[in-house]
Amino acid sequence: MKRLKTQRSDQSYEIFSDDICCEIISYIDDSKFLMQTCSFISKQWLNIILNYSKFLLEFKKKLTNKMESLLKRSQFLDCIVGVHVETFGSKDCSRYCGIFAKMSQLTKLDISGLKIGEDGIKAISQLKQLKSLYLYADVDSNALNGVFEMTQLTELDINRKQCHRWNGGFKKLKQLTNLKKLCAVGCCIDYEDVFQSISQLDQLTELHIASNSLYSDGAKLIGKLKNLTILDISYCGVCIPHNEGLESISELINLTYLDCANNGLRSIGPISKLENLTFLRVSLNRISSLDESIVKLKKLTNLDVGYNSISDQSAEVFSSMKQLTSLFIQENNIGDKSAKSISEISQLKNLCIDSNIVSDKGAKSISTMENLTELDIRNNDIGDDGAKSLTRLTKLKTLRIAQNNISEEGMMTLKKLKYSTNVVIHF
């Protein structure tokens, strides 16, 4: 190998070219090692790290005065592109926002673990290059004006703790025309003009507004967001006072993910139009049967219909949903007939069927599902024979089977399965 010439530059020796140094640095995943060790090799290495490296800063512990001091003096502030503060502080931590505001390359800021006030909001609003903001702020809606003027944002997640004071400010959401993701869960939004403002964000592809007072009229407005692929409107009263809200949601044909739990639904009917869905949650509703229209959802792999009143009358529907890999149907009136039908879903890996009326016969049907890795069958009517049949599920990793009619002898049979396959069993 030809030896590289050593060149003297600024009283330091450059053994490698900048390109080679960059190549070496690209293989080092340890940011701490780069900053605390590699940056001291030479001025050349320091300059390369400062000019080409990008760092993500994560705080898993409560921010301290020492951390604050180190941050203020750091020469790497302009290299930081992302900050995540995991821990929650009860005191106003707005002063940290002044430090974050000095990070000229910062594009993602998650301070949902920090309580900040008006001064912190003002500092953050100066970050014109910021694209993603996750926020917890103890301020009134007027102080949020700075956030709603950050028109470059593509992601905004506003913590629910104090949002009941922001309803008026939310009307200005329409200014964030570049938003693709908005999360405002549990914000006590109950103004129609706020939902009108959200409905004008036509670039949105992901919207999480669970636990707000959406109701049917608000759902009609959300139905205008034709680019949505992910939508969480759980606990929003979509079918109150009438079902037209669900009809509007069913026009969002690009949806792949829909969470519509606890909305007063009596049927899934209109949702069957959403043929691109891969995930559907309609738990905690008033659904008594699954009509055959759900079979139209050919791409659906994850279905949650728990906590309804579905009975064996819907049994045949399950056998037609061969593509499912995860099914949650707990707290219904499911018996052996439905268990038999469910057992024909050959690709199913995760089945939660607890708190139903499945007996040994149903357990034996389920025991033929050779791809199951997770099974929750608690609080049914399974005895020793049913428990023994479940030992055939050799791919199981987790089995929850408490609150059945299994004797000590039956428990011993299951324990043998535990020792032979390392399955985790919750008795």
HUUR-V461222 format. One line per field, one symbol per residue. psi: psi as a letter, one per 30 degrees, with the letter a starting at -180 (. if undefined). A space follows every 50 residues. Layout:
psi: ???
This chain:
psi: kkkkkkkkkhglkjelleeeeeeeeffjfjeeeeefeefgeleeeeeeee ffkkkkkkjflkkleeeeeeeefkggeffkfkkkjelkkflkhffefeee ffjfgkfkjjhfgkjlaeeeeeeeffiffkekkkkjkilleeffeeefgi ffkfkkjkkfegffggeeeffgeffiffkfkkjikhghkgkefeeeeeff iffkfkkjhlhlieaeeeeeefffiffkfkkjhkhghegkflgfeeeeef fiffkfkkjhkhggkflfdffffifgkfkkjhlhahkfljlfffffiffk fjkjglhahkaffgefeeffiffkfkkjglhahkaeeeeeeeffiffkej kjglhahkaeeeeeeeffiffkfkkjglhbhkaeeeeeefffiffkfkkj glhahkleeeeeeeeeeefffgkjkj.
